[in-house]
Amino acid sequence: MSTPGYRIRLHNSLTTPIMLGGVPRQFAILNWTICAALVLGMRAIYLFPLFIMFHVGAVFFARKDPYFFEVILRHLRQKRFYRV
């Protein structure tokens, strides 16, 4: 219900998710923490391109829908309604 002649300006930063490197912040922190643990801790340098590909793929999905990862997490937490 809006009152005639009354408008509120809403800044865009209040409605968009926080992005880090083009992906949601939680995904970026998780991805690069695991990358640092494996690449630096276990000296598995051959895994570094894999994590870069994960990040590029996440940027692709986040450009299409910024809430993509939130929807995926909500979907994974839901219980199944029908028995398979």
N, CA, C and O atoms as CSV, one atom per row, in Angstrom:
chain,resi,resn,atom,element,x,y,z
A,1,MET,N,N,0.847,-1.174,0.000
A,1,MET,CA,C,0.000,0.000,0.000
A,1,MET,C,C,0.889,1.232,0.000
A,1,MET,O,O,1.699,1.435,0.904
A,2,SER,N,N,0.724,2.028,-1.005
A,2,SER,CA,C,1.525,3.232,-1.087
A,2,SER,C,C,0.628,4.458,-0.950
A,2,SER,O,O,-0.502,4.481,-1.438
A,3,THR,N,N,1.146,5.443,-0.295
A,3,THR,CA,C,0.437,6.704,-0.141
A,3,THR,C,C,0.716,7.562,-1.363
A,3,THR,O,O,1.872,7.695,-1.766
A,4,PRO,N,N,-0.314,8.147,-1.964
A,4,PRO,CA,C,-0.081,8.972,-3.152
A,4,PRO,C,C,0.846,10.154,-2.837
A,4,PRO,O,O,0.679,10.848,-1.834
A,5,GLY,N,N,1.821,10.357,-3.718
A,5,GLY,CA,C,2.749,11.464,-3.559
A,5,GLY,C,C,3.887,11.195,-2.596
A,5,GLY,O,O,4.678,12.098,-2.323
A,6,TYR,N,N,3.998,9.994,-2.076
A,6,TYR,CA,C,5.045,9.663,-1.110
A,6,TYR,C,C,5.938,8.590,-1.708
A,6,TYR,O,O,5.464,7.496,-2.009
A,7,ARG,N,N,7.214,8.878,-1.884
A,7,ARG,CA,C,8.166,7.922,-2.439
A,7,ARG,C,C,9.394,7.846,-1.555
A,7,ARG,O,O,9.783,8.827,-0.921
A,8,ILE,N,N,9.995,6.673,-1.521
A,8,ILE,CA,C,11.225,6.474,-0.758
A,8,ILE,C,C,12.300,6.033,-1.736
A,8,ILE,O,O,12.092,5.114,-2.528
A,9,ARG,N,N,13.444,6.687,-1.677
A,9,ARG,CA,C,14.575,6.265,-2.490
A,9,ARG,C,C,15.282,5.128,-1.772
A,9,ARG,O,O,15.558,5.211,-0.575
A,10,LEU,N,N,15.566,4.088,-2.497
A,10,LEU,CA,C,16.247,2.924,-1.949
A,10,LEU,C,C,17.565,2.754,-2.690
A,10,LEU,O,O,17.589,2.615,-3.913
A,11,HIS,N,N,18.649,2.765,-1.945
A,11,HIS,CA,C,19.963,2.634,-2.571
A,11,HIS,C,C,20.154,1.202,-3.053
A,11,HIS,O,O,19.720,0.253,-2.400
A,12,ASN,N,N,20.799,1.058,-4.188
A,12,ASN,CA,C,21.009,-0.246,-4.809
A,12,ASN,C,C,21.828,-1.185,-3.924
A,12,ASN,O,O,21.632,-2.398,-3.986
A,13,SER,N,N,22.725,-0.667,-3.115
A,13,SER,CA,C,23.576,-1.517,-2.281
A,13,SER,C,C,22.786,-2.217,-1.177
A,13,SER,O,O,23.289,-3.175,-0.589
A,14,LEU,N,N,21.594,-1.779,-0.885
A,14,LEU,CA,C,20.775,-2.440,0.126
A,14,LEU,C,C,20.083,-3.684,-0.404
A,14,LEU,O,O,19.622,-4.512,0.380
A,15,THR,N,N,20.004,-3.828,-1.702
A,15,THR,CA,C,19.280,-4.953,-2.285
A,15,THR,C,C,20.169,-5.963,-2.993
A,15,THR,O,O,19.715,-7.072,-3.272
A,16,THR,N,N,21.415,-5.624,-3.295
A,16,THR,CA,C,22.297,-6.552,-4.000
A,16,THR,C,C,23.202,-7.280,-3.007
A,16,THR,O,O,23.603,-6.705,-1.995
A,17,PRO,N,N,23.523,-8.538,-3.290
A,17,PRO,CA,C,24.402,-9.280,-2.383
A,17,PRO,C,C,25.842,-8.775,-2.449
A,17,PRO,O,O,26.243,-8.153,-3.433
A,18,ILE,N,N,26.611,-9.041,-1.408
A,18,ILE,CA,C,28.018,-8.645,-1.363
A,18,ILE,C,C,28.823,-9.628,-2.211
A,18,ILE,O,O,28.803,-10.835,-1.971
A,19,MET,N,N,29.526,-9.097,-3.199
A,19,MET,CA,C,30.317,-9.939,-4.098
A,19,MET,C,C,31.803,-9.737,-3.831
A,19,MET,O,O,32.244,-8.649,-3.460
A,20,LEU,N,N,32.552,-10.796,-4.026
A,20,LEU,CA,C,33.999,-10.751,-3.862
A,20,LEU,C,C,34.602,-11.425,-5.097
A,20,LEU,O,O,34.530,-12.646,-5.243
A,21,GLY,N,N,35.186,-10.634,-5.969
A,21,GLY,CA,C,35.734,-11.185,-7.203
A,21,GLY,C,C,34.656,-11.646,-8.167
A,21,GLY,O,O,34.919,-12.501,-9.012
A,22,GLY,N,N,33.453,-11.105,-8.065
A,22,GLY,CA,C,32.371,-11.466,-8.972
A,22,GLY,C,C,31.495,-12.599,-8.497
A,22,GLY,O,O,30.519,-12.947,-9.161
A,23,VAL,N,N,31.824,-13.184,-7.357
A,23,VAL,CA,C,31.007,-14.263,-6.797
A,23,VAL,C,C,30.570,-13.872,-5.387
A,23,VAL,O,O,31.154,-12.969,-4.788
A,24,PRO,N,N,29.549,-14.543,-4.853
A,24,PRO,CA,C,29.148,-14.243,-3.480
A,24,PRO,C,C,30.304,-14.457,-2.507
A,24,PRO,O,O,31.123,-15.359,-2.683
A,25,ARG,N,N,30.353,-13.624,-1.492
A,25,ARG,CA,C,31.482,-13.595,-0.568
A,25,ARG,C,C,31.730,-14.945,0.097
A,25,ARG,O,O,32.880,-15.371,0.207
A,26,GLN,N,N,30.679,-15.625,0.540
A,26,GLN,CA,C,30.856,-16.907,1.225
A,26,GLN,C,C,31.492,-17.950,0.325
A,26,GLN,O,O,32.364,-18.702,0.758
A,27,PHE,N,N,31.053,-17.998,-0.939
A,27,PHE,CA,C,31.635,-18.962,-1.872
A,27,PHE,C,C,33.097,-18.659,-2.140
A,27,PHE,O,O,33.928,-19.567,-2.173
A,28,ALA,N,N,33.417,-17.378,-2.334
A,28,ALA,CA,C,34.806,-17.003,-2.623
A,28,ALA,C,C,35.725,-17.348,-1.457
A,28,ALA,O,O,36.818,-17.875,-1.663
A,29,ILE,N,N,35.292,-17.055,-0.240
A,29,ILE,CA,C,36.123,-17.366,0.927
A,29,ILE,C,C,36.315,-18.867,1.068
A,29,ILE,O,O,37.425,-19.322,1.342
A,30,LEU,N,N,35.256,-19.641,0.885
A,30,LEU,CA,C,35.360,-21.099,0.989
A,30,LEU,C,C,36.260,-21.662,-0.108
A,30,LEU,O,O,37.129,-22.489,0.167
A,31,ASN,N,N,36.059,-21.224,-1.331
A,31,ASN,CA,C,36.837,-21.726,-2.460
A,31,ASN,C,C,38.329,-21.445,-2.288
A,31,ASN,O,O,39.150,-22.346,-2.459
A,32,TRP,N,N,38.684,-20.214,-1.955
A,32,TRP,CA,C,40.100,-19.860,-1.884
A,32,TRP,C,C,40.757,-20.335,-0.593
A,32,TRP,O,O,41.977,-20.489,-0.553
A,33,THR,N,N,39.985,-20.571,0.456
A,33,THR,CA,C,40.567,-21.174,1.661
A,33,THR,C,C,40.948,-22.624,1.417
A,33,THR,O,O,42.023,-23.071,1.816
A,34,ILE,N,N,40.058,-23.352,0.758
A,34,ILE,CA,C,40.383,-24.746,0.421
A,34,ILE,C,C,41.545,-24.783,-0.565
A,34,ILE,O,O,42.416,-25.647,-0.463
A,35,CYS,N,N,41.565,-23.856,-1.518
A,35,CYS,CA,C,42.671,-23.781,-2.472
A,35,CYS,C,C,43.993,-23.528,-1.748
A,35,CYS,O,O,44.991,-24.193,-2.029
A,36,ALA,N,N,44.004,-22.580,-0.825
A,36,ALA,CA,C,45.239,-22.281,-0.099
A,36,ALA,C,C,45.689,-23.471,0.739
A,36,ALA,O,O,46.883,-23.758,0.823
A,37,ALA,N,N,44.736,-24.164,1.359
A,37,ALA,CA,C,45.103,-25.317,2.181
A,37,ALA,C,C,45.729,-26.430,1.341
A,37,ALA,O,O,46.716,-27.042,1.748
A,38,LEU,N,N,45.153,-26.686,0.176
A,38,LEU,CA,C,45.673,-27.772,-0.653
A,38,LEU,C,C,46.942,-27.381,-1.405
A,38,LEU,O,O,47.901,-28.150,-1.454
A,39,VAL,N,N,46.945,-26.196,-1.982
A,39,VAL,CA,C,48.086,-25.797,-2.807
A,39,VAL,C,C,49.295,-25.454,-1.946
A,39,VAL,O,O,50.409,-25.894,-2.235
A,40,LEU,N,N,49.084,-24.679,-0.900
A,40,LEU,CA,C,50.219,-24.283,-0.065
A,40,LEU,C,C,50.562,-25.340,0.982
A,40,LEU,O,O,51.734,-25.617,1.234
A,41,GLY,N,N,49.542,-25.921,1.583
A,41,GLY,CA,C,49.790,-26.886,2.658
A,41,GLY,C,C,50.297,-28.222,2.164
A,41,GLY,O,O,51.233,-28.787,2.729
A,42,MET,N,N,49.680,-28.728,1.105
A,42,MET,CA,C,50.069,-30.043,0.601
A,42,MET,C,C,50.961,-29.961,-0.632
A,42,MET,O,O,51.350,-30.982,-1.198
A,43,ARG,N,N,51.283,-28.727,-1.043
A,43,ARG,CA,C,52.129,-28.479,-2.216
A,43,ARG,C,C,51.583,-29.166,-3.469
A,43,ARG,O,O,52.332,-29.708,-4.282
A,44,ALA,N,N,50.259,-29.126,-3.597
A,44,ALA,CA,C,49.602,-29.720,-4.766
A,44,ALA,C,C,49.291,-28.594,-5.751
A,44,ALA,O,O,48.132,-28.224,-5.934
A,45,ILE,N,N,50.316,-28.063,-6.372
A,45,ILE,CA,C,50.183,-26.907,-7.252
A,45,ILE,C,C,49.331,-27.228,-8.474
A,45,ILE,O,O,48.764,-26.321,-9.083
A,46,TYR,N,N,49.235,-28.480,-8.836
A,46,TYR,CA,C,48.438,-28.862,-10.002
A,46,TYR,C,C,46.948,-28.652,-9.767
A,46,TYR,O,O,46.185,-28.679,-10.733
A,47,LEU,N,N,46.489,-28.441,-8.515
A,47,LEU,CA,C,45.078,-28.178,-8.227
A,47,LEU,C,C,44.700,-26.706,-8.387
A,47,LEU,O,O,43.515,-26.374,-8.420
A,48,PHE,N,N,45.685,-25.832,-8.486
A,48,PHE,CA,C,45.403,-24.402,-8.591
A,48,PHE,C,C,44.530,-24.056,-9.807
A,48,PHE,O,O,43.582,-23.285,-9.659
A,49,PRO,N,N,44.811,-24.595,-10.996
A,49,PRO,CA,C,43.924,-24.300,-12.138
A,49,PRO,C,C,42.490,-24.791,-11.925
A,49,PRO,O,O,41.550,-24.189,-12.443
A,50,LEU,N,N,42.316,-25.863,-11.177
A,50,LEU,CA,C,40.977,-26.362,-10.885
A,50,LEU,C,C,40.174,-25.346,-10.076
A,50,LEU,O,O,38.997,-25.121,-10.360
A,51,PHE,N,N,40.794,-24.736,-9.079
A,51,PHE,CA,C,40.101,-23.745,-8.273
A,51,PHE,C,C,39.845,-22.455,-9.050
A,51,PHE,O,O,38.859,-21.762,-8.798
A,52,ILE,N,N,40.721,-22.136,-9.983
A,52,ILE,CA,C,40.466,-20.982,-10.848
A,52,ILE,C,C,39.262,-21.270,-11.735
A,52,ILE,O,O,38.439,-20.384,-11.967
A,53,MET,N,N,39.149,-22.491,-12.229
A,53,MET,CA,C,37.985,-22.860,-13.037
A,53,MET,C,C,36.703,-22.831,-12.213
A,53,MET,O,O,35.657,-22.422,-12.719
A,54,PHE,N,N,36.765,-23.261,-10.945
A,54,PHE,CA,C,35.594,-23.162,-10.059
A,54,PHE,C,C,35.162,-21.711,-9.917
A,54,PHE,O,O,33.972,-21.396,-9.953
A,55,HIS,N,N,36.141,-20.837,-9.757
A,55,HIS,CA,C,35.835,-19.419,-9.577
A,55,HIS,C,C,35.232,-18.821,-10.855
A,55,HIS,O,O,34.266,-18.062,-10.787
A,56,VAL,N,N,35.790,-19.155,-11.996
A,56,VAL,CA,C,35.269,-18.643,-13.273
A,56,VAL,C,C,33.853,-19.169,-13.510
A,56,VAL,O,O,32.987,-18.426,-13.971
A,57,GLY,N,N,33.616,-20.429,-13.204
A,57,GLY,CA,C,32.266,-20.984,-13.324
A,57,GLY,C,C,31.282,-20.302,-12.385
A,57,GLY,O,O,30.137,-20.044,-12.755
A,58,ALA,N,N,31.730,-20.013,-11.177
A,58,ALA,CA,C,30.875,-19.323,-10.211
A,58,ALA,C,C,30.572,-17.901,-10.669
A,58,ALA,O,O,29.468,-17.403,-10.448
A,59,VAL,N,N,31.542,-17.242,-11.308
A,59,VAL,CA,C,31.298,-15.900,-11.846
A,59,VAL,C,C,30.239,-15.975,-12.941
A,59,VAL,O,O,29.365,-15.112,-13.018
A,60,PHE,N,N,30.311,-16.994,-13.783
A,60,PHE,CA,C,29.312,-17.165,-14.841
A,60,PHE,C,C,27.909,-17.307,-14.262
A,60,PHE,O,O,26.974,-16.654,-14.726
A,61,PHE,N,N,27.759,-18.165,-13.239
A,61,PHE,CA,C,26.443,-18.365,-12.630
A,61,PHE,C,C,25.981,-17.133,-11.861
A,61,PHE,O,O,24.791,-16.819,-11.861
A,62,ALA,N,N,26.893,-16.438,-11.212
A,62,ALA,CA,C,26.531,-15.250,-10.435
A,62,ALA,C,C,26.138,-14.085,-11.338
A,62,ALA,O,O,25.344,-13.236,-10.932
A,63,ARG,N,N,26.668,-14.029,-12.535
A,63,ARG,CA,C,26.252,-12.973,-13.465
A,63,ARG,C,C,24.819,-13.204,-13.927
A,63,ARG,O,O,24.053,-12.254,-14.088
A,64,LYS,N,N,24.460,-14.463,-14.140
A,64,LYS,CA,C,23.103,-14.781,-14.561
A,64,LYS,C,C,22.107,-14.491,-13.442
A,64,LYS,O,O,21.053,-13.898,-13.675
A,65,ASP,N,N,22.452,-14.915,-12.223
A,65,ASP,CA,C,21.571,-14.722,-11.069
A,65,ASP,C,C,22.437,-14.551,-9.830
A,65,ASP,O,O,23.097,-15.508,-9.425
A,66,PRO,N,N,22.464,-13.367,-9.204
A,66,PRO,CA,C,23.319,-13.148,-8.034
A,66,PRO,C,C,22.936,-14.004,-6.827
A,66,PRO,O,O,23.749,-14.199,-5.923
A,67,TYR,N,N,21.717,-14.511,-6.807
A,67,TYR,CA,C,21.251,-15.328,-5.681
A,67,TYR,C,C,21.313,-16.818,-5.993
A,67,TYR,O,O,20.681,-17.616,-5.299
A,68,PHE,N,N,22.056,-17.207,-7.016
A,68,PHE,CA,C,22.126,-18.600,-7.443
A,68,PHE,C,C,22.604,-19.517,-6.317
A,68,PHE,O,O,22.014,-20.574,-6.093
A,69,PHE,N,N,23.651,-19.130,-5.617
A,69,PHE,CA,C,24.216,-20.001,-4.588
A,69,PHE,C,C,23.324,-20.076,-3.353
A,69,PHE,O,O,23.293,-21.107,-2.681
A,70,GLU,N,N,22.603,-19.006,-3.044
A,70,GLU,CA,C,21.655,-19.044,-1.930
A,70,GLU,C,C,20.513,-20.007,-2.239
A,70,GLU,O,O,20.051,-20.729,-1.356
A,71,VAL,N,N,20.062,-20.019,-3.483
A,71,VAL,CA,C,18.988,-20.923,-3.883
A,71,VAL,C,C,19.469,-22.372,-3.839
A,71,VAL,O,O,18.734,-23.252,-3.391
A,72,ILE,N,N,20.680,-22.626,-4.292
A,72,ILE,CA,C,21.231,-23.986,-4.251
A,72,ILE,C,C,21.347,-24.475,-2.809
A,72,ILE,O,O,20.982,-25.613,-2.516
A,73,LEU,N,N,21.846,-23.635,-1.906
A,73,LEU,CA,C,21.958,-24.035,-0.501
A,73,LEU,C,C,20.593,-24.297,0.113
A,73,LEU,O,O,20.435,-25.248,0.879
A,74,ARG,N,N,19.607,-23.473,-0.207
A,74,ARG,CA,C,18.256,-23.687,0.308
A,74,ARG,C,C,17.685,-24.990,-0.226
A,74,ARG,O,O,17.007,-25.717,0.500
A,75,HIS,N,N,17.954,-25.288,-1.487
A,75,HIS,CA,C,17.480,-26.530,-2.085
A,75,HIS,C,C,18.116,-27.746,-1.407
A,75,HIS,O,O,17.436,-28.743,-1.163
A,76,LEU,N,N,19.402,-27.674,-1.105
A,76,LEU,CA,C,20.087,-28.802,-0.483
A,76,LEU,C,C,19.635,-29.027,0.951
A,76,LEU,O,O,19.682,-30.158,1.435
A,77,ARG,N,N,19.200,-27.982,1.640
A,77,ARG,CA,C,18.738,-28.115,3.022
A,77,ARG,C,C,17.317,-28.649,3.136
A,77,ARG,O,O,16.938,-29.170,4.185
A,78,GLN,N,N,16.522,-28.527,2.071
A,78,GLN,CA,C,15.138,-28.975,2.124
A,78,GLN,C,C,15.069,-30.481,2.181
A,78,GLN,O,O,15.861,-31.186,1.554
A,79,LYS,N,N,14.097,-30.966,2.952
A,79,LYS,CA,C,13.860,-32.409,3.002
A,79,LYS,C,C,13.029,-32.817,1.799
A,79,LYS,O,O,12.278,-32.016,1.244
A,80,ARG,N,N,13.171,-34.041,1.415
A,80,ARG,CA,C,12.385,-34.538,0.292
A,80,ARG,C,C,10.950,-34.750,0.734
A,80,ARG,O,O,10.694,-35.265,1.822
A,81,PHE,N,N,10.028,-34.354,-0.106
A,81,PHE,CA,C,8.623,-34.513,0.227
A,81,PHE,C,C,8.117,-35.878,-0.198
A,81,PHE,O,O,7.409,-36.547,0.554
A,82,TYR,N,N,8.474,-36.284,-1.381
A,82,TYR,CA,C,8.057,-37.587,-1.890
A,82,TYR,C,C,9.152,-38.612,-1.660
A,82,TYR,O,O,10.340,-38.303,-1.746
A,83,ARG,N,N,8.739,-39.823,-1.369
A,83,ARG,CA,C,9.722,-40.890,-1.221
A,83,ARG,C,C,10.073,-41.425,-2.588
A,83,ARG,O,O,9.207,-41.592,-3.446
A,84,VAL,N,N,11.338,-41.690,-2.783
A,84,VAL,CA,C,11.784,-42.172,-4.089
A,84,VAL,C,C,11.955,-43.649,-4.047
A,84,VAL,O,O,12.327,-44.257,-5.051
